[in-house]
Amino acid sequence: MPVLYNFQYYKRLRQQLRNSATEAELRLWHYLRKKQFNGLKFRRQHGIGRYIIDFYCPSYRLAIEIDGGQHYEHRRQRYDLYRQRFLESLDITVIRFTNSEVMNELDNVLERLHQVVTGIAL
């Protein structure tokens, strides 16, 4: 199945998501942008298929999701599971953090990401 990235159909939605980023997304983006994190290129609000990923590193096929409170609702958990399975079927690793983790334990979040990209812990 061919995978299309950043469908034109979702361009406006991706822009809206970038313009209305949560505080946690902005905080993590500060460390990921401009190849500041391990020299890796990350994209923000990147489309893969019909899904929009918070952060995506194409060279490592790594998707990072920052989950707010709505992700604890049953319907949303089911949607997240389907999305994660889709991404994993494309050999994309998905790592999730909560808003709280990013805001209160940023050093741990960055260390976990470092471990993932250096192959220490997958």
Protein Blocks (a to p, Z undefined) as FASTA:
>chain_A
ZZdehifklmmmmmmmmmmccfklmmmmmmmgghlggoiacdehiaehjbccfbdcfklo
pacddddfklmpmklmmmmmmmmmmmmmnopacddddfklmmmmmmmmmmmmmmmmnoma
ZZ
